[in-house]
Every structure is written in C-alpha cells, then in structure tokens.
Amino acid sequence: MIYTLTVNPSLDYIVDLENFKSGCVNRSCAEKIFAGGKGINVSIVLKNLGFESVALGFTAGFTGNEIEELLAQKSVKSDFIRLADKSAFSRINVKLRSDKEESEINAQGPALTEADIAALFSKLDCLKKGDFLVIAGSIPKSLPQTFYSDIMARLSGRGLRFVVDATRDLLKKSLEYKPFLVKPNNFELGEIFGVSLNTREEVIPYAEKFREMGAQNVLVSMAGQGAVLAAADGKIYQSPAPQCHVVNSVGAGDSMVAGFIAGFMETSAYEGALKMGICTGTASAGLEELAGRADVEKLLSAF
C-alpha cells in the first residue's frame, strides 16, 4: 500500500484577478478551492492514475472537515488525526493569479501537541514491509526540523520505501535513512549546496552527491526543462518536458512524484518512471486541476 503524509494540509483558495493593485480593493474574476498539501496532491494524482493510497496527517476545524470531504468526493482514502483543540483549524493558502503572475500566501497551520504526534506514530507503526510512505511538504513551526528524519528513524529496518519531498534540513536530514526517492527541484537542491543550478548539466553532479549521501533515487524537477534522475542503478537519466502552456503550477511537482511512483510500479524501470513522472507533472501544470490518466497518456504517446 502507498501512504502519504501531509503534516500541514490546507484548503487552497485560488483567486483570478484581471489586475491586482496592492493597497486597493480588488475584485475577482473567478475563484476555486481545492484540498491541498503536497502529500494530499500525491494521493489525488495516484488515484487519478489508478493507484490506491491512504492520506495521513492532521486536520482541524471547519477547514479540516472540508479537506476530508473534498478527498471523499474524489474517492481518495484518508485516515487523518483530528486535533483536539476546538479553536484550531487547518490552514487556508491563497494563490492570486493576475496578469500572468502568481502570488501565494501560505498560512502557518495549527500547532501540534505531543499527544497528536503520538497518535500519528501509532498509525505509522502499522505500516508493513514493502509499503511506500510519501512524506511531503512543510511542517508547523511547533515541530523540529528533524521531524521527518525522526519518523524514518522510528520506522527504519521495517522494509518500507520512503519518498521525501521537502526542503532544507527536512530533506537533508532524511538522507541517512536511505529513502527510496527524494525529489527536490533545482532551486531547492542548489540552496542546500549554496550554488545556482540552472541547467540539467549543472544539476547532475549535485544529484549524484545526494545519492552518495544516502538517497537511492534523486529526482530533480526543473519545470519546463524537465528533470534529472540520479538512479539507484548508478545511471543518470534526464529528459526535457513536453511543451505546455502553464495554467496552474500548484501540484505539478507533487504530480511528478505520483507519476514516478506509478511508473515504477508499472514498469520497474527507472527511465520509464522518469518519463511517467515528467508527463504527469506537465499534464497537471497545463490544467486547472490535477491530471488524470488520459491527460498523462496523451503526453506519453507523443513524448
């Protein structure tokens, strides 16, 4: 089974504006609201591709209720922990789209208690050998930057396949537990090493360094430039992305993660998984909502 963990899920409120002026009253052209958070996005796309998963994490308040309802409408299984604090609510992230520009306001999310974390660990302890655990996204300020590596340390040695999509120390500290896959983008990878990585050729040596540091597979997303994969077989695979008019970039990287997992499960081949990941991420970027199987197959057939 595939499990995804979104510690800090959200409602993503997307607002389209003809013109945005700071300090003024602005009126929208259209609004949409989605269940959000990187792990949740992975679960949605996996479902769209024909793979079952269970979305784990924490929800609270009326926004948490809506997150769970939106996932149920998409037939995505979830097993969230409801926070006991009645004043808490899951965060709302706002994306403003105007004049081909996107601006985001991401909320902090509710604080988590020791009892909340213990409840999560109790669920994670039930995972079995061969299961995937996708750990993705940001964490509330109440948690340490070792939180993801603490989870992996607790579950180490059980034969789980960890997938980590995070930034900075959350990602770097996970490497010693030899995750099956990590997926930084080129900017996040460059930030860790203090360099600027703008081309696939520039990314390759640093993707290899990440693999040397412990990750089995290092998938570096690069938006329209495609991706680089430093694979567990010791080879480097790389590919440009299909051409795409970007409609909504939210969830494109998460879609790549879901596509890679689905491609690997279907083919057991790193090159095939890379192509599936790139086409899934590109398909989502070209749509208002996350890509479905037909959207991905259309790109794959012409890739």
Short mmCIF file of the C-alpha atoms (twelve columns), coordinates in Angstrom:
data_MODEL
# 
_entry.id   MODEL 
# 
loop_
_atom_site.group_PDB 
_atom_site.id 
_atom_site.type_symbol 
_atom_site.label_atom_id 
_atom_site.label_alt_id 
_atom_site.label_comp_id 
_atom_site.label_asym_id 
_atom_site.label_seq_id 
_atom_site.Cartn_x 
_atom_site.Cartn_y 
_atom_site.Cartn_z 
_atom_site.pdbx_PDB_model_num 
ATOM 1   C CA . MET A 1   0.000   0.000  0.000   1 
ATOM 2   C CA . ILE A 2   1.032   3.582  -0.587  1 
ATOM 3   C CA . TYR A 3   0.637   6.028  2.291   1 
ATOM 4   C CA . THR A 4   1.096   9.783  2.024   1 
ATOM 5   C CA . LEU A 5   1.766   12.017 4.995   1 
ATOM 6   C CA . THR A 6   0.750   15.673 4.917   1 
ATOM 7   C CA . VAL A 7   1.519   17.102 8.334   1 
ATOM 8   C CA . ASN A 8   0.145   20.553 7.486   1 
ATOM 9   C CA . PRO A 9   -2.701  20.144 4.950   1 
ATOM 10  C CA . SER A 10  -4.643  23.081 3.597   1 
ATOM 11  C CA . LEU A 11  -7.530  24.380 1.636   1 
ATOM 12  C CA . ASP A 12  -6.004  26.027 -1.427  1 
ATOM 13  C CA . TYR A 13  -8.062  29.078 -2.405  1 
ATOM 14  C CA . ILE A 14  -7.200  30.202 -5.931  1 
ATOM 15  C CA . VAL A 15  -8.362  33.668 -6.967  1 
ATOM 16  C CA . ASP A 16  -8.178  35.037 -10.511 1 
ATOM 17  C CA . LEU A 17  -7.957  38.817 -10.939 1 
ATOM 18  C CA . GLU A 18  -7.808  40.949 -14.058 1 
ATOM 19  C CA . ASN A 19  -5.458  43.384 -12.358 1 
ATOM 20  C CA . PHE A 20  -4.065  43.291 -8.851  1 
ATOM 21  C CA . LYS A 21  -3.190  46.524 -7.068  1 
ATOM 22  C CA . SER A 22  -1.647  46.445 -3.627  1 
ATOM 23  C CA . GLY A 23  -3.407  48.570 -1.021  1 
ATOM 24  C CA . CYS A 24  -6.659  48.746 -3.007  1 
ATOM 25  C CA . VAL A 25  -9.953  46.885 -3.161  1 
ATOM 26  C CA . ASN A 26  -9.601  44.159 -5.812  1 
ATOM 27  C CA . ARG A 27  -12.469 42.156 -7.260  1 
ATOM 28  C CA . SER A 28  -12.003 38.633 -8.528  1 
ATOM 29  C CA . CYS A 29  -12.983 37.144 -11.876 1 
ATOM 30  C CA . ALA A 30  -13.201 33.586 -10.575 1 
ATOM 31  C CA . GLU A 31  -12.417 31.518 -7.501  1 
ATOM 32  C CA . LYS A 32  -11.720 27.842 -6.886  1 
ATOM 33  C CA . ILE A 33  -10.980 25.850 -3.763  1 
ATOM 34  C CA . PHE A 34  -9.133  22.531 -3.510  1 
ATOM 35  C CA . ALA A 35  -7.840  20.201 -0.826  1 
ATOM 36  C CA . GLY A 36  -4.126  20.931 -0.723  1 
ATOM 37  C CA . GLY A 37  -0.800  19.918 0.713   1 
ATOM 38  C CA . LYS A 38  1.917   18.012 -1.096  1 
ATOM 39  C CA . GLY A 39  1.078   14.553 0.208   1 
ATOM 40  C CA . ILE A 40  -2.616  15.081 -0.452  1 
ATOM 41  C CA . ASN A 41  -1.814  16.093 -4.032  1 
ATOM 42  C CA . VAL A 42  0.208   12.909 -4.454  1 
ATOM 43  C CA . SER A 43  -2.738  10.825 -3.211  1 
ATOM 44  C CA . ILE A 44  -5.168  12.561 -5.572  1 
ATOM 45  C CA . VAL A 45  -2.936  12.039 -8.607  1 
ATOM 46  C CA . LEU A 46  -2.228  8.422  -7.689  1 
ATOM 47  C CA . LYS A 47  -5.987  7.836  -7.564  1 
ATOM 48  C CA . ASN A 48  -6.349  9.536  -10.950 1 
ATOM 49  C CA . LEU A 49  -3.695  7.187  -12.333 1 
ATOM 50  C CA . GLY A 50  -5.427  4.102  -10.948 1 
ATOM 51  C CA . PHE A 51  -3.437  3.519  -7.739  1 
ATOM 52  C CA . GLU A 52  -4.925  3.413  -4.258  1 
ATOM 53  C CA . SER A 53  -3.287  5.214  -1.367  1 
ATOM 54  C CA . VAL A 54  -4.166  6.368  2.136   1 
ATOM 55  C CA . ALA A 55  -3.691  10.043 3.016   1 
ATOM 56  C CA . LEU A 56  -2.429  10.565 6.563   1 
ATOM 57  C CA . GLY A 57  -1.926  13.754 8.538   1 
ATOM 58  C CA . PHE A 58  -3.763  16.154 10.803  1 
ATOM 59  C CA . THR A 59  -6.988  18.089 10.297  1 
ATOM 60  C CA . ALA A 60  -8.812  20.585 12.468  1 
ATOM 61  C CA . GLY A 61  -11.909 22.760 12.480  1 
ATOM 62  C CA . PHE A 62  -14.278 23.557 9.635   1 
ATOM 63  C CA . THR A 63  -11.432 23.687 7.126   1 
ATOM 64  C CA . GLY A 64  -10.311 20.229 8.169   1 
ATOM 65  C CA . ASN A 65  -13.841 18.941 7.633   1 
ATOM 66  C CA . GLU A 66  -13.821 20.382 4.123   1 
ATOM 67  C CA . ILE A 67  -10.430 18.841 3.292   1 
ATOM 68  C CA . GLU A 68  -11.751 15.410 4.261   1 
ATOM 69  C CA . GLU A 69  -14.996 15.942 2.332   1 
ATOM 70  C CA . LEU A 70  -13.191 17.055 -0.840  1 
ATOM 71  C CA . LEU A 71  -10.994 13.954 -0.741  1 
ATOM 72  C CA . ALA A 72  -14.015 11.721 -0.172  1 
ATOM 73  C CA . GLN A 73  -15.644 13.241 -3.246  1 
ATOM 74  C CA . LYS A 74  -12.607 12.088 -5.255  1 
ATOM 75  C CA . SER A 75  -12.738 8.613  -3.647  1 
ATOM 76  C CA . VAL A 76  -9.312  9.169  -2.064  1 
ATOM 77  C CA . LYS A 77  -8.930  7.188  1.148   1 
ATOM 78  C CA . SER A 78  -7.823  9.143  4.208   1 
ATOM 79  C CA . ASP A 79  -7.121  8.437  7.855   1 
ATOM 80  C CA . PHE A 80  -6.459  11.842 9.378   1 
ATOM 81  C CA . ILE A 81  -5.997  12.623 13.048  1 
ATOM 82  C CA . ARG A 82  -8.453  15.265 14.242  1 
ATOM 83  C CA . LEU A 83  -6.832  17.779 16.572  1 
ATOM 84  C CA . ALA A 84  -8.441  18.008 19.999  1 
ATOM 85  C CA . ASP A 85  -8.047  21.797 20.163  1 
ATOM 86  C CA . LYS A 86  -11.525 23.093 19.248  1 
ATOM 87  C CA . SER A 87  -10.156 26.547 18.398  1 
ATOM 88  C CA . ALA A 88  -7.695  25.166 15.830  1 
ATOM 89  C CA . PHE A 89  -8.402  24.922 12.115  1 
ATOM 90  C CA . SER A 90  -6.463  23.586 9.146   1 
ATOM 91  C CA . ARG A 91  -4.795  26.349 7.200   1 
ATOM 92  C CA . ILE A 92  -6.053  28.184 4.128   1 
ATOM 93  C CA . ASN A 93  -3.460  29.013 1.469   1 
ATOM 94  C CA . VAL A 94  -4.275  31.751 -1.022  1 
ATOM 95  C CA . LYS A 95  -2.981  31.996 -4.569  1 
ATOM 96  C CA . LEU A 96  -3.604  35.206 -6.508  1 
ATOM 97  C CA . ARG A 97  -3.352  34.970 -10.298 1 
ATOM 98  C CA . SER A 98  -3.242  38.202 -12.256 1 
ATOM 99  C CA . ASP A 99  -1.617  39.385 -15.496 1 
ATOM 100 C CA . LYS A 100 0.215   36.056 -15.896 1 
ATOM 101 C CA . GLU A 101 1.754   36.414 -12.444 1 
ATOM 102 C CA . GLU A 102 1.134   34.234 -9.420  1 
ATOM 103 C CA . SER A 103 1.441   35.293 -5.792  1 
ATOM 104 C CA . GLU A 104 0.989   32.961 -2.845  1 
ATOM 105 C CA . ILE A 105 0.151   33.466 0.821   1 
ATOM 106 C CA . ASN A 106 0.768   30.260 2.763   1 
ATOM 107 C CA . ALA A 107 -0.558  30.087 6.319   1 
ATOM 108 C CA . GLN A 108 1.307   28.577 9.278   1 
ATOM 109 C CA . GLY A 109 -1.208  25.944 10.291  1 
ATOM 110 C CA . PRO A 110 -2.172  24.785 13.798  1 
ATOM 111 C CA . ALA A 111 0.332   23.787 16.474  1 
ATOM 112 C CA . LEU A 112 0.639   20.075 17.230  1 
ATOM 113 C CA . THR A 113 0.883   18.580 20.718  1 
ATOM 114 C CA . GLU A 114 2.824   15.568 21.967  1 
ATOM 115 C CA . ALA A 115 -0.456  13.643 22.067  1 
ATOM 116 C CA . ASP A 116 -1.085  14.471 18.394  1 
ATOM 117 C CA . ILE A 117 2.369   13.205 17.420  1 
ATOM 118 C CA . ALA A 118 1.911   10.038 19.492  1 
ATOM 119 C CA . ALA A 119 -1.344  9.350  17.646  1 
ATOM 120 C CA . LEU A 120 0.441   9.724  14.309  1 
ATOM 121 C CA . PHE A 121 3.246   7.387  15.347  1 
ATOM 122 C CA . SER A 122 0.662   4.819  16.405  1 
ATOM 123 C CA . LYS A 123 -0.772  4.817  12.869  1 
ATOM 124 C CA . LEU A 124 2.667   4.712  11.232  1 
ATOM 125 C CA . ASP A 125 3.663   1.740  13.365  1 
ATOM 126 C CA . CYS A 126 1.042   -0.303 11.464  1 
ATOM 127 C CA . LEU A 127 2.788   0.077  8.091   1 
ATOM 128 C CA . LYS A 128 4.168   -3.145 6.602   1 
ATOM 129 C CA . LYS A 129 7.211   -4.254 4.642   1 
ATOM 130 C CA . GLY A 130 7.060   -3.080 1.036   1 
ATOM 131 C CA . ASP A 131 4.702   -0.181 1.741   1 
ATOM 132 C CA . PHE A 132 5.515   3.253  0.364   1 
ATOM 133 C CA . LEU A 133 5.444   6.205  2.756   1 
ATOM 134 C CA . VAL A 134 5.459   9.551  0.955   1 
ATOM 135 C CA . ILE A 135 6.498   12.307 3.374   1 
ATOM 136 C CA . ALA A 136 5.935   15.646 1.749   1 
ATOM 137 C CA . GLY A 137 5.615   19.361 2.366   1 
ATOM 138 C CA . SER A 138 6.188   21.807 5.160   1 
ATOM 139 C CA . ILE A 139 5.633   21.337 8.878   1 
ATOM 140 C CA . PRO A 140 4.168   23.656 11.524  1 
ATOM 141 C CA . LYS A 141 6.613   25.784 13.498  1 
ATOM 142 C CA . SER A 142 5.802   23.712 16.588  1 
ATOM 143 C CA . LEU A 143 7.783   20.776 15.150  1 
ATOM 144 C CA . PRO A 144 11.579  20.394 14.870  1 
ATOM 145 C CA . GLN A 145 13.431  20.250 11.552  1 
ATOM 146 C CA . THR A 146 14.302  16.649 12.442  1 
ATOM 147 C CA . PHE A 147 10.643  15.596 12.360  1 
ATOM 148 C CA . TYR A 148 10.813  13.692 9.076   1 
ATOM 149 C CA . SER A 149 14.085  12.004 9.958   1 
ATOM 150 C CA . ASP A 150 12.634  11.143 13.393  1 
ATOM 151 C CA . ILE A 151 9.768   9.327  11.633  1 
ATOM 152 C CA . MET A 152 12.193  7.480  9.372   1 
ATOM 153 C CA . ALA A 153 14.420  6.537  12.328  1 
ATOM 154 C CA . ARG A 154 11.406  5.073  14.146  1 
ATOM 155 C CA . LEU A 155 10.390  3.010  11.105  1 
ATOM 156 C CA . SER A 156 13.900  2.133  9.939   1 
ATOM 157 C CA . GLY A 157 14.583  -1.531 9.324   1 
ATOM 158 C CA . ARG A 158 10.980  -2.463 8.548   1 
ATOM 159 C CA . GLY A 159 11.415  -2.642 4.786   1 
ATOM 160 C CA . LEU A 160 9.400   0.491  3.995   1 
ATOM 161 C CA . ARG A 161 10.113  2.561  0.911   1 
ATOM 162 C CA . PHE A 162 10.357  6.217  1.927   1 
ATOM 163 C CA . VAL A 163 9.709   9.037  -0.536  1 
ATOM 164 C CA . VAL A 164 10.650  12.516 0.691   1 
ATOM 165 C CA . ASP A 165 9.650   15.788 -0.966  1 
ATOM 166 C CA . ALA A 166 10.748  18.577 1.339   1 
ATOM 167 C CA . THR A 167 13.290  21.385 1.609   1 
ATOM 168 C CA . ARG A 168 16.436  22.299 3.514   1 
ATOM 169 C CA . ASP A 169 17.105  20.341 6.716   1 
ATOM 170 C CA . LEU A 170 13.865  18.353 6.492   1 
ATOM 171 C CA . LEU A 171 15.198  16.854 3.263   1 
ATOM 172 C CA . LYS A 172 18.904  16.751 4.052   1 
ATOM 173 C CA . LYS A 173 18.472  15.010 7.412   1 
ATOM 174 C CA . SER A 174 16.393  12.267 5.785   1 
ATOM 175 C CA . LEU A 175 19.244  11.043 3.590   1 
ATOM 176 C CA . GLU A 176 20.938  8.887  6.211   1 
ATOM 177 C CA . TYR A 177 17.861  6.630  6.247   1 
ATOM 178 C CA . LYS A 178 18.339  5.831  2.549   1 
ATOM 179 C CA . PRO A 179 14.958  6.908  1.186   1 
ATOM 180 C CA . PHE A 180 13.805  5.188  -1.981  1 
ATOM 181 C CA . LEU A 181 13.242  8.578  -3.603  1 
ATOM 182 C CA . VAL A 182 13.832  12.247 -2.862  1 
ATOM 183 C CA . LYS A 183 12.501  14.987 -5.135  1 
ATOM 184 C CA . PRO A 184 13.976  18.455 -4.744  1 
ATOM 185 C CA . ASN A 185 13.649  20.963 -7.542  1 
ATOM 186 C CA . ASN A 186 16.794  22.561 -8.948  1 
ATOM 187 C CA . PHE A 187 16.446  25.664 -6.761  1 
ATOM 188 C CA . GLU A 188 15.995  23.630 -3.569  1 
ATOM 189 C CA . LEU A 189 18.950  21.400 -4.423  1 
ATOM 190 C CA . GLY A 190 21.118  24.422 -5.188  1 
ATOM 191 C CA . GLU A 191 20.093  26.090 -1.939  1 
ATOM 192 C CA . ILE A 192 21.333  23.117 0.088   1 
ATOM 193 C CA . PHE A 193 24.755  23.244 -1.598  1 
ATOM 194 C CA . GLY A 194 24.966  27.046 -1.861  1 
ATOM 195 C CA . VAL A 195 25.076  27.106 -5.662  1 
ATOM 196 C CA . SER A 196 22.859  28.198 -8.541  1 
ATOM 197 C CA . LEU A 197 21.666  25.310 -10.737 1 
ATOM 198 C CA . ASN A 198 20.006  26.430 -13.951 1 
ATOM 199 C CA . THR A 199 20.575  23.619 -16.462 1 
ATOM 200 C CA . ARG A 200 20.256  19.847 -16.359 1 
ATOM 201 C CA . GLU A 201 24.019  19.502 -16.837 1 
ATOM 202 C CA . GLU A 202 24.633  21.703 -13.802 1 
ATOM 203 C CA . VAL A 203 22.198  19.635 -11.733 1 
ATOM 204 C CA . ILE A 204 23.772  16.227 -12.471 1 
ATOM 205 C CA . PRO A 205 26.824  16.367 -10.136 1 
ATOM 206 C CA . TYR A 206 24.730  17.592 -7.218  1 
ATOM 207 C CA . ALA A 207 22.054  14.967 -7.797  1 
ATOM 208 C CA . GLU A 208 24.875  12.408 -7.684  1 
ATOM 209 C CA . LYS A 209 26.133  13.932 -4.423  1 
ATOM 210 C CA . PHE A 210 22.672  13.494 -2.908  1 
ATOM 211 C CA . ARG A 211 22.712  9.859  -3.947  1 
ATOM 212 C CA . GLU A 212 26.156  9.430  -2.383  1 
ATOM 213 C CA . MET A 213 24.744  10.943 0.822   1 
ATOM 214 C CA . GLY A 214 22.189  8.149  1.068   1 
ATOM 215 C CA . ALA A 215 19.183  8.604  -1.247  1 
ATOM 216 C CA . GLN A 216 18.590  5.640  -3.556  1 
ATOM 217 C CA . ASN A 217 16.999  7.749  -6.296  1 
ATOM 218 C CA . VAL A 218 17.283  11.525 -6.667  1 
ATOM 219 C CA . LEU A 219 14.663  13.096 -8.924  1 
ATOM 220 C CA . VAL A 220 15.301  16.791 -9.584  1 
ATOM 221 C CA . SER A 221 12.377  18.630 -11.167 1 
ATOM 222 C CA . MET A 222 13.119  21.647 -13.351 1 
ATOM 223 C CA . ALA A 223 9.707   22.891 -14.536 1 
ATOM 224 C CA . GLY A 224 9.781   23.392 -18.312 1 
ATOM 225 C CA . GLN A 225 13.320  21.998 -18.556 1 
ATOM 226 C CA . GLY A 226 12.155  18.571 -17.483 1 
ATOM 227 C CA . ALA A 227 14.022  16.580 -14.861 1 
ATOM 228 C CA . VAL A 228 17.202  14.730 -13.928 1 
ATOM 229 C CA . LEU A 229 17.215  11.340 -12.217 1 
ATOM 230 C CA . ALA A 230 20.280  10.006 -10.438 1 
ATOM 231 C CA . ALA A 231 19.021  6.434  -10.146 1 
ATOM 232 C CA . ALA A 232 19.769  3.548  -7.815  1 
ATOM 233 C CA . ASP A 233 21.351  1.621  -10.708 1 
ATOM 234 C CA . GLY A 234 24.148  4.207  -10.808 1 
ATOM 235 C CA . LYS A 235 22.996  5.774  -14.061 1 
ATOM 236 C CA . ILE A 236 21.882  9.297  -14.867 1 
ATOM 237 C CA . TYR A 237 18.631  9.715  -16.759 1 
ATOM 238 C CA . GLN A 238 17.453  13.084 -17.961 1 
ATOM 239 C CA . SER A 239 14.772  14.453 -20.222 1 
ATOM 240 C CA . PRO A 240 13.180  17.736 -21.257 1 
ATOM 241 C CA . ALA A 241 9.488   18.239 -20.561 1 
ATOM 242 C CA . PRO A 242 6.794   18.205 -23.230 1 
ATOM 243 C CA . GLN A 243 5.723   21.664 -24.318 1 
ATOM 244 C CA . CYS A 244 2.984   23.043 -22.118 1 
ATOM 245 C CA . HIS A 245 1.025   26.235 -21.592 1 
ATOM 246 C CA . VAL A 246 1.083   26.582 -17.808 1 
ATOM 247 C CA . VAL A 247 -2.386  27.090 -16.374 1 
ATOM 248 C CA . ASN A 248 -1.827  26.226 -12.724 1 
ATOM 249 C CA . SER A 249 1.583   25.294 -11.320 1 
ATOM 250 C CA . VAL A 250 0.210   24.195 -7.927  1 
ATOM 251 C CA . GLY A 251 0.765   20.465 -7.519  1 
ATOM 252 C CA . ALA A 252 2.914   19.945 -10.618 1 
ATOM 253 C CA . GLY A 253 5.898   18.740 -8.571  1 
ATOM 254 C CA . ASP A 254 3.653   16.519 -6.460  1 
ATOM 255 C CA . SER A 255 2.185   15.106 -9.671  1 
ATOM 256 C CA . MET A 256 5.718   14.235 -10.805 1 
ATOM 257 C CA . VAL A 257 6.239   12.274 -7.576  1 
ATOM 258 C CA . ALA A 258 2.962   10.398 -8.062  1 
ATOM 259 C CA . GLY A 259 3.777   9.742  -11.717 1 
ATOM 260 C CA . PHE A 260 7.237   8.421  -10.867 1 
ATOM 261 C CA . ILE A 261 5.825   6.027  -8.251  1 
ATOM 262 C CA . ALA A 262 3.100   4.858  -10.639 1 
ATOM 263 C CA . GLY A 263 5.588   4.454  -13.491 1 
ATOM 264 C CA . PHE A 264 7.995   2.480  -11.337 1 
ATOM 265 C CA . MET A 265 5.237   0.198  -10.054 1 
ATOM 266 C CA . GLU A 266 4.074   -0.453 -13.616 1 
ATOM 267 C CA . THR A 267 7.454   -0.917 -15.298 1 
ATOM 268 C CA . SER A 268 10.111  -1.443 -12.576 1 
ATOM 269 C CA . ALA A 269 12.287  0.692  -14.894 1 
ATOM 270 C CA . TYR A 270 13.849  3.985  -13.868 1 
ATOM 271 C CA . GLU A 271 13.700  5.508  -17.351 1 
ATOM 272 C CA . GLY A 272 10.021  4.634  -17.692 1 
ATOM 273 C CA . ALA A 273 9.295   6.011  -14.225 1 
ATOM 274 C CA . LEU A 274 11.084  9.255  -15.115 1 
ATOM 275 C CA . LYS A 275 9.038   9.718  -18.296 1 
ATOM 276 C CA . MET A 276 5.821   8.963  -16.434 1 
ATOM 277 C CA . GLY A 277 6.778   11.458 -13.737 1 
ATOM 278 C CA . ILE A 278 7.638   14.225 -16.196 1 
ATOM 279 C CA . CYS A 279 4.464   13.735 -18.237 1 
ATOM 280 C CA . THR A 280 2.284   13.640 -15.123 1 
ATOM 281 C CA . GLY A 281 3.821   16.835 -13.748 1 
ATOM 282 C CA . THR A 282 3.495   18.576 -17.114 1 
ATOM 283 C CA . ALA A 283 -0.101  17.450 -17.547 1 
ATOM 284 C CA . SER A 284 -1.077  18.910 -14.169 1 
ATOM 285 C CA . ALA A 285 0.686   22.199 -14.933 1 
ATOM 286 C CA . GLY A 286 -1.438  22.575 -18.068 1 
ATOM 287 C CA . LEU A 287 -4.763  22.053 -16.277 1 
ATOM 288 C CA . GLU A 288 -6.841  23.823 -13.632 1 
ATOM 289 C CA . GLU A 289 -6.979  20.605 -11.607 1 
ATOM 290 C CA . LEU A 290 -4.563  17.736 -11.114 1 
ATOM 291 C CA . ALA A 291 -4.014  15.464 -14.114 1 
ATOM 292 C CA . GLY A 292 -5.919  12.288 -14.875 1 
ATOM 293 C CA . ARG A 293 -4.737  9.154  -16.632 1 
ATOM 294 C CA . ALA A 294 -5.960  10.250 -20.061 1 
ATOM 295 C CA . ASP A 295 -4.123  13.583 -19.771 1 
ATOM 296 C CA . VAL A 296 -0.875  11.786 -18.975 1 
ATOM 297 C CA . GLU A 297 -1.273  9.109  -21.647 1 
ATOM 298 C CA . LYS A 298 -1.785  11.812 -24.274 1 
ATOM 299 C CA . LEU A 299 1.588   13.349 -23.436 1 
ATOM 300 C CA . LEU A 300 3.315   9.968  -23.141 1 
ATOM 301 C CA . SER A 301 2.155   8.924  -26.601 1 
ATOM 302 C CA . ALA A 302 3.807   11.966 -28.163 1 
ATOM 303 C CA . PHE A 303 6.887   12.038 -25.896 1 
# 
